[in-house]
Amino acid sequence: MGFGELLEQVGSTGRFQVLQTTLLCIPVMLMASHNLLQNFVALVPPHFCNAHTNLSQSQMSAEEALLVTVPLDQTGKPERCLRYAAPQWHLLTKNGSSSSGKEGDTNAGLDVDLQGCSDGWTYNMTHRKSTIISDWNLVCDQQSLKQMGQVVFMGGVLLGSVVFGSLSDRYGRRILLLISHLLMAVSGTCAAFSTAFPLFCLFRFGCGMALSGVVLNTFSLIVEWIPTSVRTMVGTMTSYSYTVGQLILALIAYFIRDWRWLTLAVSLPFFVFFLIAWWFHESSRWLVMSNNPEQAIKNLKSVAKCNGRKEEGEKIDMKRLQETMKKEMSCSQGTHSVLDLFRTPTIRRMTICLSAVWLSTSFAYYGIAMDLQKFGVDIYLIQVIFGAVDIPAKVIMVVSMTYIGRRISQCGALIIAGITILINLLIPYDKQTARTCMAVLGKGCLAASFHCCYLYSGELFPTIIRQNGMGWVSMMARVGAMVAPMVLLTADYLPWLPGLIYGGAPILSGIAAIFLPETLGSPLPDTIQDVEDRGTGRSSKVSRKEAILLQDTQADLLKQTT
């Protein structure tokens, strides 16, 4: 479109784009750490009731105290939330000790009174030095608070997507990114020093808000400074930053076993990112659409200088800008809000379909990724596996998006993910390896879906309301992420129900994605009218021949990178 011509004039893939995109991608790595931090800071260690107060002061060994205090469950392990109302001294006899592995036989015919853990719990801290579970005893009657902590965090992400999405369209991407980095640094640091669970939740809520601000504004600053031909490649690089971040989280968590130091380790770098973000250039595309052409020209000249095209940049003045973006500037008068997503038919249909896609992708993704302990595999290993599967999944998605198109790729990823989750319902629970493999496959498809919908949504929404649109669909994703841990609670009544819901939602949204328009090779729309014209087949911005040329260029770039 018009801005694309100006971008080519100052250099669309030069030193500036490489440097700014790289610096914007680095914080994305630690975003993954905050997003999945709950897997490690809220790890539930094996635990059982403490011995009675008078018994704990005796000279008995820990094994003997456990034997006479805590009954065994059906698997032969100590009960987590119950103990004998009175010590069972008869279990210390030779006969009782030899039968201690068969608690049910030892107490056969006996009416044994049990009670809750009124004297607290003993935790087996083999994997972690401390967690919020062990520090604040979020077990047994309080175990639902673990899920509540994640719900509160996602609530912050939800609110952040609404607030930052709207504000960045009004005040700019760069200033909101600065605020988001600072909020993440401060909230994360405060969370690490929290003295109570409510305080921890409060600061994690702030981290969630900041995460939305970082995601939305990072994506916009990247996509609005690059041409159509490299959008897929750059979007993939940004997505892989998140994948690398998952692997980094496993590495950091392996060496930092204390939850406070771990939270601090992934939060302090955002103070550095806050300082780096002052260098970023505000989107000239947004500046033009926000009636600030003088600053847009200044930024374009700065980019031209950085790319070694100073002379070309000096040729850009107000007259040149107005001639190139006449229609876009005329359509940018007035203010826009989230209501614009529902006023016109094409954008309304897009918004509804994208809402379903984002909600179900996030819902199923966090339903799998935030409950790693259920797979019975080492927590650090499964985190690495879940992170590593994104690499081939996203490569396949890039190839598919480039040669087949965005719409079919989005539909396929969601439907395949839903099918794998449903297949897992048919695999016996004791077949942990098979269940884990299917879960990894499903998670890979959902990661590929996320990769596609970030790029796809940015291409569908016009510049003038792009942040409102991205904020809306991000909000729907967070609704899905908030509901996901709640669905796990239904397993207490119907063990197969969570899997059915997690698998059915992606399939339904995959069908809804069929009604989205294809954007492969299409220019980035700037106005609502651009989208409506494209939806009714009246787009005249790029001819069919030019669109084919863009696709060929994109394919050539993919071959070069692979």
N, C-alpha and C positions, 0 to 999 in steps of 0.2 A: 504494500500500500504506500501512501505518500511518505510516511516516515521511513519506510524501507529504503527509499531513494536517498534520503539524507544520511541514513546509516551507512549505506554503501559508499557515499562520498567521503565520509570521515574514517572509514575502515570498519567493516562489520565483524571481522574475525581477526583483529590485530592484537597487539600487546595488551591494550586496555582490557579487552574482553577476557583474555586468558588470565590476567592478574586478578581482576575483580571477581570472576567466576570462581577461581581457585580459593581466594580469601573468603568468599561467601560459603563455600562448601565445607571448610574446616569446622565451623561450629555445628554443622549438621551431624558430624560424627558423634559429638557429645550429646546431641539431642536424643540420639538412640539410647544413650546411657540413662538419661532422665526418664525416657518413655518406658524403659524396661527395668528400671532400678528396683521396682517392687519385688522382682524375682529373687533378689539377694538381700535387700534390707529387711524384707518381710518373710524370709525363709522360716518355715516352721520346723524347729529342731525336734527330735524325739524327746518326749517328756513324760514324767509321771509324778504322782503326788509326793510331797515331802513326808517324811515320817512324822509321827506325833511328836509334839514338843518334848515331852518327857523322855521319849524313846531316843530322840536325836542326841540327847545329852549322855546317853549310856556309852559303854565301851564296845558296843557291837560294831561289826564291820558294815560297810555300806551294802554289801550283798545280802547279809543277814537281815538288815533293817528293811531292805526292799522286799525280801521274801515274806516277812511277817506283816508287812504294811499294805502292799499293793497286790491285788489279784491279777491273774493273767487273762487276756482276752482269748478269743477263739483261735487265734494264730499262735498262741504261746508267748506273746509279748506282754509286758506290763500294761495294764489299763492306763489310759492317759488322763482320765478325768475322775476316777473313782479310787477309793482306798477302803480298807476294812475300818469299821467304826472302832474296833479294838484290835490290838495286835494278836495275830494268830500264832501263839507260841508253839503250838503242837507241830507247826510246819518245820520247826528247827530240829525235831527228832530225826534220828537216822532214817527211819522209814519215810517221814515227810520230806526230808531233804532229797532223798533219792527219787521221790515222786514229784518234786517241785515242778518238773516240766509238764506234769499232768494235773494241773490245779483242779480241774473239774472232778477228777477221780478222788483226789485227796479230801475234798470237802463234800463228797457225795453224801447226800442225806442230811447235811448240816444246814441249818438256817443261819446264814452268815449275813450280818447287817453291813451295808456299805454306806459311804458318805462321800461328799465332794471333797475337793482339795482345799480345806479351810486353812492349812498352814503353808500354802504355796506349792510350787513345783520345782522339780529338779530337771535341768535341761542337759541333753547330750550335745555339747557344742563341738562336734567333730569337724563339721564343714565350715562353720562360722564362729568367730570369737564372740560376737554379739549380734543380735538383730532386734528390731523393734518388738518382735514377739516375745523374746526372752526378757527384754528390759521392762516392758509394761504388761507382761503376762496376758497377752492377747490370745488365750487358748480357752478351750472348753466353752463356758457360757459366753465368753468374750470373743470367740473365734470369728464371728461375723464382722468384727471391727477391722480385720485384715482386709476383707473385700471393701469395707467402707472407706478405708484409706485410699484405695485405688479409684473408687467411685468419686471421691472428693477431688483427687488429682485430675481425673477426666472432666469433672465439672468445671475446673479451672480452665482446661483446654477448650471446653465448650464455650464458656463465657469469653475467653480470649479470642476465639475465632469470630465472634459477633462484634466485640469491641474493636479489635485491631483491624478486622476486615473493613469496617465502616470508617474508622479514623484514618487509615492509610490512604483511602480513596480521597479523603478530604484534605489531609495534611501532608501526605507524601509517604513514600516507602522508607526512605532513609531515616527520617526522624523517628518513625515508629520502630524501626529495627534497632536503633540506638537504645530506645526505651526498653525494648524487649530483652536485649542483652544485659542491661543493667538490672532489670527486674529478676532475670534468671540468676544472676550472680548473687544478688542480695538475698532473695528468697531461698535459694539452695544453701547458702551459708547459714542462714538462720535455722533452716530445717535441721542441719547437722548438729546444732547446739540446742535443739528443743529439749525441754525438761519434762514435757508431758505429751501424750498422744494427741490431744486436741490442738496444741500448738504446732506439732509436726504436720497435722492435716492442714492447718491454716497456711503454713509456709509452702507446703506441697501444692496447695491450690494456687498460690502465686507462681510457682514453677510451671504449672499447667498453663496458666494464662500467658506466661512468657514464651512457652514453647509454641503456642499458636502464632504469636507475633513473629517469632523467628522464622517459622515455616512459611507463612504467607508472604512476608516481605522479602525473604531471601529468594523465593521462587520468582516473584514479580521483578525484582531487580535483575535477575539473571535473564529471564525470558524476554524482557522488554529492551535488552541491549544486544540481542543476537538476531541474526536473520533466520528466515524460515528454513533454509537449507541445512542448518546445523542444529536445529532445535531438538531433534530426537537424540543426537549424540550428546549434547550438553545436558539434556534432561536425564539421560542415562548416567552420566558422570555424577550428577547431583544425587541421584538415587543410590548409586554405589557408595557414596559417602556415608549414607545411613547404614548400608550393609557392613561396611568396615567398622562403623561405630558399634554394631552389635558384637563384633569380634573383639574390639577393644574393651568393651564392657566386661566380657568374660575374663580377659587378661587382667584388667584392673581389679576386678572382684576376687580373682584367685590370689592375688598378692596382698590385697587389703581386706582383711577378714572382719574388721570392725565396721559396723554400718555407718557410724558417725564420720569416720575418716573417708569411707567410700563416697558418701554423699558430698563431703567437702571436696574430694578429689575431682569430681565431675562438675562442680559448681564454680570453683575459683577461676578456671580458665576463661569464664565468660567476662571477667573484669578485663582481661586482655583483649577479648573480642570486641568489647565495648570501645576500647581505645582505637582498635584497628578500623572499626566501622565509621569513624569520622572521615576517613579518606574516601569512602564510597561516593560515587556520583549519583545524584538523584536521577530517576528516569526522565530523560528529555521527552519521551513519548507522553508520560503522565503530565509533565509540566505544560506541554502544549495543550493537552486536553483540559487542563485546569486553569487556562487563561494566564499563563505565566511564560509567554514566549521568549522574553528577554533572558531569563535564566536558562531556558532550554537551549538557546543559541550559545550561551556562554559554556554550557556543559558539552555541547557538540564540538565546539572549538577546542576545548580541553582534551576531549577524546581524540580529535584529529592530531593534536600535538603529540599525545602519548603514542599514537599509532604511526608517527612519522609522516603524517599527511597534513602538516600545518598549513600549507598553501591552499589546499582544497578546503580546509576548515574556514579559512578567512573569507572564502567566497560566500559563506552562508550568512545572510542578513535577514532582516525582518521581511523584506519583499520576497526573497527566495523561500522563506518558511511559509509565508501566506499563500504563495502560488502552489507550493507542493502539498500543503495540508489544508487547502481552502475548505473542503467539505467537512473534514474532521473538526476544524476550529469552529465552524458555524454550528455544528451539532453539539458542541460541548457547552453551549450556553445553559445556565441554570444548574441546579444541584440534582444529584442522583442519590437514591437510597435503595435499600434491599427490595422495596416494593416494585422497582423497575424489573426485577427478575420475574414478575408475574403479570405485567401489564400487556405484553405483546405475545401473540400465540407461539411463535417459534422459540423464543427464550423461555416462555413458561413451560413448554414441553421439555426443553432441554433441562431446565432446573428440576423438574419433577423426576425425570429419569436419572439424572446425575445424583440426586438426593438418595434414591434407592440404591444406586451403585456404591456410593461412599458409605452409606449406613451399613449395608450388609457386608462389605469388604472389611470395614473396621470391626464390626460385631464379631464376625467369624475369626478374624486375625487375632484379636485379643482374647477371644475365648480359648484359642489354642496356645498362644505365646505367653500368656500370663499365668499359666498353671503348669509349669514345667515339672514340678515334683511328682505329678500323677503318673509320669512315664517310668518311674522306677530306675532312671539312669542318672549317673553323676550329673549334678546340676550345672557344672562348668562345661562338661562335655556336650550336654544337650543344648546349651546356649550357643556353643560354637557350631554345632550341627545346624541348628535353626538359623544361625546367621549365614553360614556358608552356603546353604541351599539357595539363598537369594542370588548368588553369583550366576549359576547356570540358568536359573529361572528368568532373570532379567535379560540375559543374553538372548534367550529364545524369544522373549517379549519384544526386544529391540528389532530382531529380524522380522518377527511377525508384523509389528507396527509399520516397518519400512516397506515391506513387500506386499502384505495383505491389507493393511489398513488398521486404523485405531478401533473402529467399531467392532469388527469381527474379533480382534485380539482381546478387547475388553469382555465381550460376551463369552469367548472360549475360556479365558482364565477363571471367570467366576463359576461357570457351569462345571468345569473340571474340578475346581476346589470343592464345590458342594458335593459332587459325587464321591470324591475320596473320603470326605468326612462321613458321609452316610455309609460307605463301605466299612468304615471302622466300627460301626455299630454291630456288624455281623461277625467281627473277629473276637474270639473269646478273650476275656480280660487277662488270663494268665499268659497269653501270647504277646508279651510286652514288646518284643523286637518287631513283630509284624505291625502292631498298633503304632509303634513309634515311626516306622517307615512310612506308613500311610499318612500319619500326622505331618511328617516332614514334607511329603509331597503336597499335601493340602496347603501347608504354610507357604511353600514355594510359589504355588499358584496365586495365593492371596497377596504375597509380596509383589508378584508380577502385575497383579491387578492394581495394586496401589501405585506402582510405577507408571502404569498406563493412564490411570485416571488423573494423576497430578498433571501430566503433560496434556492429556486430552481435554481436561476442564479448562486449562489455561488457554488452549487454542479455541475453545468454543465461546467463552465469554469475551465480550468486547472490552477494549482498554478502559473505557469510561466507567464501567461497572465491574471490572475484572475482580477487584479486591472484594467488592460486595458479594460477587458470585462465589469466589474461592472461600470467602468467610462463611457463606451459607452452607456450602457442601462440606466444608471442614466441620461446621457445627453439627451437621447430620452424622458425620463420621464419629464425632465425640459422643453423640447420643447413643450410637451403636456400641462404642467402647464402654460407656457407663452401664448400659444394660447387660453387657456380656458377663461380668462377674455375678450379677444378680441371677442370671439364668442357671448358673452352677448350683445355686441353692435348691433348685427343683429336683436335683439328683437324689435328694434325701427321700423323695416320694416316688419318683419314676426315674431310675438310673439311666434309661435310654433317651429321656426327653431332651436334655441339653444337646446331645449329638444330633438329634433330629432337627432341632431348631437351628443349630449352627450350620448344618448341611443344607437345609431347605432354603434359608434366606439368600445365599449366594446364587442358587439356581434361579429363583424368582427374579432377582435383580439382573441376572445375566439375560433373561428374556426381555426385561424392560430396556436394557441397553441397545437392543435392536432398533429402537425408535430414535436413536441419536443420529445426527448428521455426520457424515465422514469428513475428516479434516486433513487427510493425507495430501500434502502438496498445496494446501490452501494457505493464503496469506493470513496474518494475524488481524482479526477485525478490530477496528477502533471505535465504531459507533454501534448503537442499537440497530440502526437502519441497515448497516452492513450485514448483521446477523439475519435480519428479517429478509433481506434480498437474497442471501445465500439459501435461506430456508425455502424460499419460493422459486428458486432457480433463476433469479434475475441478476445475480452478481455479475458485474462487468469489470471488476477490478483486475482480475487476472484471467486471461484467456485460457482455453483448454490446453493449447500448445504450451503456454508458459507453465501451467500446472504440471504437465508431463515433464517439462524440463527440470522443474524443481524436484520432482520425484527421482529423476535420473541422477541429479546432483547428490541428493541425499543417499541414494544407493551406493554411489561411488565413494562417498565419504565413509560409509559403513564398511565397505571392502577394505579401505585403507586402514581403518582402525582395527580390523580383525585380521 
